[in-house]
Amino acid sequence: MTARLGMHTLTRDRGLLFGGDYNPEQWPEHVWAEDVELMRAAGVNLVTVGVFSWARIEPEPGARDFGWLDRVLGLLSAAEIAVDLATPTASPPPWLGHRWPETLPVDESGHRLWYGSRNQFCPSSPVYQERALSLVTDLADRYAGHPALALWHVGNEYGQVCHCDESAAAFRTWLRERHGDLDALNEAWGTTFWSQRYSEWDEIVTPRRAPYLINPAQQLDWWRFCSDALLAHYRAERDILRERTPDTPITTNFMGLFKPVDYWSWAGEEDVVSNDCYPDPGDPLSPARTALTHDLMRGLAGGRPWLLMEQSTSAVNWRPHNVPKPPGQFRLESLQAVARGADGLCYFQWRASRFGAERFHAAMVPHAGPDTRLHAEVRAHGQELRRLASVAGQPVPAQVAMVFDWASWWALEERGRPSDRLNATDQLLSYYLPLWERGVSVDLVPPSAGLSGYALVVVPNLFLVSDADAAALTEYVRGGGVLVVGPFSGIVDERAHIRTGRFPAPLREVLGASGEEWLPAAEDTPCRWADGTEFTAHTWTELMAAEGAEAVAEFTESGRPAVLRHRTGEGVAWYVATMPEPAALGELTARALADAGVRGAVPGLPPGVEAVRRGDVLFLLNHGAEAASVPVSGPAEDLLTGAAADGPVTLAPRAVVALRVQG
């Protein structure tokens, strides 16, 4: 990420950004002027334009129609509404697939996927790349220096996978660069198993549908390749834009905890980290799940502000049962993002579509028009965000880090493991939830991150770990840090080969404990703390032995350790050999926080209330169904209303305050 370009480039003269995806090509021109006036009334200062406009700009191969886009950008510029201009390469027009069917993706069964939807391209197709980059070049040449252009938006929601022969050839090239020769590849993939040894490079194909389980090492490299192939295309588009508009930031929209793409490897290639986030109103864990996603974005941005590129004002159209959001909900979710580091709040989309697959997706202007409750909420929210202008650029300080790794996620969830009920994102959320409930801010970091600035590091699961990263975790504890490690960690190396011996082999010394057998549980497992207090665990257990560690909890029936705590060097390491029930995991978290000397933003938070400090502002958000009273040491001012607060603050359901303490 370049030092001179970032969110500050966009916010320094605008404050917090507010807007959404704008698709004027779906509407007759007389609607455009009305849209711009409504945007001004709502306080909109940024819109994304052109994401799905390839066919409109290039109606047939080689043709260019920029006239309509010139007029749109002219209207927005005159209204002082900045434009996040997209390269429309995520969704090629039908003529590309019709004339060059080799550009269409192929699934793992060898079936070609056709046009008529979106995302119908093979990332490794030379024809697709040629046509896409030609269009991007002309787009950049046309709008370089345009007064409306504030941000480039490359593609959209990258995640395409293709198993065609072009992809297989590109995969082989990638493998040569990674492994060097066939002997090294055969060793890395363990091809002596099931007679899978490769004698020529051309024998290697993508992990297509096979009679039984796929080689897990091959599958792991395939995940890596697919992420890298998409990144290469993003870079190619980005470099064209960078050459022609060096002073305009560039982004592409992430999708939270999205498995196919390793965002750690992508984030440094962007000037602005942006994300699409669609909390499910029917999920009681949505507030914590969303907070976790926001913290991931802040981590990807290196602690700097980020952009919420897409969210929804109400119901979406793509869940089986699309529950609408009650009044005040989208405002609550929007301000939650601000509290956790977002300096921009955009929605999909500005005006609800009359036709197409997303007709029933909520928008900032609904089908019923601007004279509606929903649009009134949009206008009110846009205006109140101006009162938070001073928050832009402020950090979200955290003393706790949580380690998450895409390669480990990919490796953990391959078929043929002891249990498919232990997965990476559920583990991540289960360890995050008790921290969120206590108002403890968390930075998500990769295993390779520097950890010395954190008092507590939590590793919910790190199935795959390198020797270097394991050594760094060990040194972190020896230097005085507190480490919590969840089950089934440290099991394989970077090739997905099992680390032989007692597990977790590379962390055995720092944890002061080791195991010999994984024992997935058929039913809830009774456990007890050392003081005799009972709790239950579920899904997973391990046969462990203490090797210097203290058994602070044990499995009741066997008397073997379930939770271990080990003092080593200047620090403390915890190991959790099971999946404790939420209350027990909360108790364990409280003990680890005490070891680390970390406290939440507000002591004694009521259930459902979220507390986050951003700079000198304390955000309190009530996600619960009942009013809640929160103790606050004042006096303070609520930036959203200007009201004074001194003593307990009462929050109605879905209410938010942004308190700046006086004096």
PyMOL commands that set and color helices and strands:
alter all, ss='L'
color gray80, all
select helices_A, chain A and resi 7-11+24-26+29-42+54-57+67-78+94-99+101-103+126-143+165-179+182-189+193-195+201-203+216-244+263-267+286-300+329-339+373-391+406-412+424-437+467-478+505-511+582-596
alter helices_A, ss='H'
color red, helices_A
select strands_A, chain A and resi 17-22+46-49+82-87+149-154+250-251+253-254+274-276+306-310+342-347+400-403+442-445+456-459+482-485+513-520+525-529+534-546+550-555+561-568+571-576+578-580+609-614+617-622+628-630+636-638+644-645+649-651+656-661
alter strands_A, ss='S'
color yellow, strands_A
deselect
rebuild
show_as cartoon
